[in-house]
Amino acid sequence: MFTQNSSLINLKLYWALLLAFLTVGCTTVSVQVPFAQVEAPLKVTKYALIVRNVEAIEAKYSGLNQRPPSLTADTNAKTTMGSGELQYSPGSQIFLSGGVVTKIDESGYSLRAGVQPEFGNFVLRVSANATWMNGTNSSGDQKETFGAGGYGWRAKGVSQSLFGQASLGYEFSPSVMPFLGYSEGSAKAKIKVDQDVAVDDAGGSFSAEDKFDSKSFGLGLVFRASSTFEVSLTAQRAWISGSSTRFEDSVLTSAGLQF
């Protein structure tokens, strides 16, 4: 009998802890804010598929069930996202591309435009890149973390960024090109929380916006396996700073494939 009671107590405790864990986790929204990154001067062809990684910091908003909600972002974590873009060139070394950016439960899209003239063995790439990210969604019906239900609320985060960059490469051979570059721009993360009317609370809509400035400089190599396949490796030092954070990464690396 004692064993059965102990098992029942342990089972109730397990479910209570699991419920508490899920409740706490549901009061947080995160959104990715990209770093400014140097682009490799990959060969401009009429059509191309480019796959690369995108480095970012995570803006995380917690305590969204509180009334009024806490809208201060925690931005201490660096993350990596994947990006796939389709590139088109109408000629004259002008290129346009668009694609998706994703990180497990978050996704967005990016647009890129630029020009890449060649001067003998020198290749200059100048471009602008805009990215929009959809953060996670969150909702609940508790006013406090372990409070009673009936206080409905919903939250969502997004981010927007715009960067410009220039990189210069030198073709030592048809298959190898070292390059260096610089990128700079700004980004912002937005959070919106809608809270329903409750017996003792008027509810309402609450929003906040965090702005960031970012820059990076770096160098890298482009390896050309053929006229239609290239691999790039870049090492760069990047900074991103906002009203509540300054993040520096001295070993920001990126890689890209072009088909």
C-alpha positions in Angstrom: 0.0 0.0 0.0 2.8 2.3 0.9 4.5 1.6 -2.4 1.3 2.4 -4.4 0.8 5.7 -2.6 4.5 6.6 -3.2 4.1 5.8 -6.9 0.9 7.9 -7.1 2.6 10.8 -5.4 5.6 10.6 -7.7 3.4 10.4 -10.8 1.5 13.5 -9.7 4.7 15.3 -9.0 6.0 14.4 -12.4 3.0 15.8 -14.2 3.0 18.9 -12.1 6.7 19.6 -13.0 6.0 18.9 -16.7 3.1 21.3 -16.7 5.2 23.9 -14.9 8.0 23.5 -17.5 5.5 23.9 -20.4 3.9 26.9 -18.8 7.2 28.7 -18.3 8.4 27.9 -21.8 5.2 29.3 -23.3 5.8 32.8 -21.9 8.8 33.4 -24.1 9.2 34.7 -27.7 12.5 34.7 -29.6 13.6 36.2 -32.9 16.9 36.1 -34.8 18.8 39.3 -35.7 21.5 38.8 -38.3 25.0 40.1 -38.2 26.4 42.1 -41.0 28.4 39.7 -43.1 31.0 39.9 -45.9 30.0 38.3 -49.2 32.3 36.2 -51.3 32.6 37.5 -54.9 31.2 34.3 -56.4 31.0 34.1 -60.2 27.9 35.9 -61.7 26.1 33.6 -64.0 22.6 33.9 -65.6 21.1 31.5 -63.0 22.6 30.1 -59.8 21.6 28.5 -56.5 23.5 29.8 -53.5 23.5 28.1 -50.1 25.2 29.8 -47.1 25.0 30.1 -43.4 23.8 33.3 -41.7 25.1 34.2 -38.2 22.8 36.0 -35.9 22.0 36.9 -32.3 18.8 35.8 -30.6 16.6 38.4 -29.1 14.5 36.6 -26.5 11.5 38.2 -24.7 10.3 36.6 -21.5 7.6 37.2 -18.9 5.0 38.0 -21.6 2.1 36.7 -19.4 2.7 39.5 -16.9 0.4 42.5 -16.8 1.8 44.7 -18.1 4.3 42.4 -19.9 8.0 42.6 -19.7 9.4 43.8 -23.1 13.1 43.8 -22.4 15.1 41.6 -24.8 17.9 39.2 -23.7 20.4 39.2 -26.5 23.4 37.2 -25.2 23.1 34.1 -27.4 24.7 33.7 -30.9 22.9 31.4 -33.4 23.4 30.0 -36.9 20.8 29.9 -39.6 20.7 28.4 -43.1 20.0 30.3 -46.2 19.1 29.3 -49.8 18.9 31.8 -52.6 18.1 31.7 -56.3 20.2 34.3 -58.2 19.5 35.8 -61.6 21.7 38.0 -63.7 20.2 40.1 -66.6 23.8 40.8 -67.8 26.5 43.5 -67.3 27.5 41.7 -64.0 24.3 42.8 -62.3 22.7 40.2 -60.0 19.4 39.8 -58.1 18.6 37.1 -55.7 15.9 36.0 -53.3 15.4 33.1 -51.0 14.6 31.7 -47.5 16.4 31.9 -44.2 15.5 29.3 -41.6 16.4 28.0 -38.1 14.3 25.0 -37.0 11.1 26.8 -35.7 11.8 30.2 -37.2 11.9 31.3 -40.8 12.1 34.3 -43.0 13.2 35.5 -46.4 15.9 37.7 -47.9 16.4 39.8 -51.0 19.8 40.8 -52.5 20.9 43.0 -55.3 24.3 44.1 -56.5 26.9 44.5 -59.2 30.3 42.7 -59.7 32.6 44.3 -62.3 36.0 42.8 -63.1 39.2 44.8 -63.7 41.8 42.4 -65.1 42.4 39.9 -62.3 40.5 42.0 -59.7 36.8 41.3 -59.0 34.8 43.8 -57.0 31.4 42.9 -55.5 29.1 45.6 -54.2 25.6 44.6 -52.9 22.8 45.3 -50.5 20.9 42.7 -48.6 17.5 42.9 -46.8 16.2 40.1 -44.5 12.9 39.7 -42.7 12.6 37.0 -40.0 9.5 35.7 -38.3 10.1 34.8 -34.7 8.3 32.3 -32.5 4.7 32.7 -31.4 3.5 32.3 -27.9 0.1 32.4 -26.1 -1.5 31.5 -22.8 -4.2 32.2 -20.3 -2.4 32.8 -17.1 -1.7 36.2 -15.5 1.2 34.8 -13.4 3.4 31.8 -14.2 1.5 29.6 -11.7 -1.6 31.7 -11.5 -5.2 30.9 -12.4 -6.4 30.8 -16.0 -8.7 33.1 -17.9 -6.2 35.9 -18.8 -5.8 35.2 -22.5 -2.8 36.7 -24.3 -0.8 36.2 -27.6 2.7 37.4 -28.6 4.8 37.4 -31.7 8.3 38.7 -32.6 9.8 39.8 -36.0 13.0 41.3 -37.1 14.1 43.3 -40.1 17.7 44.1 -41.3 19.4 46.0 -44.1 23.1 45.7 -44.8 25.5 46.9 -47.5 28.8 45.3 -48.3 31.8 45.5 -50.6 34.4 42.8 -51.2 37.4 42.7 -53.5 39.0 39.5 -54.8 42.1 38.8 -56.9 42.2 35.7 -59.2 45.6 34.1 -58.7 44.4 31.2 -60.9 41.1 30.1 -62.5 40.4 27.9 -59.5 41.5 30.0 -56.5 40.6 33.6 -55.5 41.4 35.3 -52.1 39.3 38.2 -51.1 38.6 40.7 -48.4 35.6 42.8 -47.6 33.6 45.1 -45.3 29.9 45.1 -44.4 27.8 47.4 -42.3 24.1 48.1 -41.6 21.3 48.1 -39.1 18.5 45.8 -37.8 15.6 45.9 -35.5 13.6 43.4 -33.5 9.9 43.9 -32.8 7.7 42.3 -30.2 3.9 42.7 -29.9 1.7 41.3 -27.1 -2.1 41.3 -27.2 -3.8 40.7 -23.8 -7.5 40.1 -23.4 -9.7 42.0 -21.0 -9.8 40.3 -17.5 -12.0 40.9 -14.4 -9.3 43.1 -12.8 -7.3 44.2 -15.8 -8.2 46.2 -19.0 -5.7 44.2 -21.1 -4.6 45.9 -24.4 -1.8 45.7 -27.0 1.8 46.3 -26.0 4.8 46.5 -28.3 8.5 47.3 -28.2 11.3 47.7 -30.7 15.0 47.2 -30.2 17.4 48.7 -32.8 20.9 47.3 -33.6 23.9 48.4 -35.6 26.3 45.9 -37.0 29.5 45.8 -39.0 32.1 43.3 -40.0 35.3 42.9 -41.9 37.0 39.8 -43.1 38.9 37.8 -45.6 38.4 34.5 -47.4 38.9 32.2 -50.3 36.8 31.1 -53.3 37.5 27.7 -54.7 36.2 27.1 -58.2 35.8 23.4 -59.0 34.2 24.2 -62.3 32.5 27.0 -64.2 29.2 26.1 -62.4 30.4 25.0 -58.9 32.2 27.2 -56.3 32.9 27.0 -52.6 33.7 30.0 -50.4 35.1 30.2 -46.9 35.2 33.4 -44.9 36.6 34.4 -41.6 35.5 37.7 -40.2 35.3 39.9 -37.1 31.8 41.2 -36.5 30.1 43.5 -34.0 26.4 44.1 -33.2 25.2 46.6 -30.6 21.9 47.9 -29.5 20.3 49.8 -26.7 20.7 47.0 -24.2 23.6 44.9 -25.7 26.9 44.8 -27.4 28.0 41.6 -28.9 31.4 41.0 -30.5 32.5 37.8 -32.2 36.1 37.6 -33.3 35.7 34.2 -35.0 32.6 34.6 -37.1 33.0 32.1 -40.0 30.8 31.5 -43.0 30.7 29.2 -45.9 28.8 29.2 -49.2 28.1 27.0 -52.2 27.1 28.1 -55.7 25.7 25.8 -58.3 
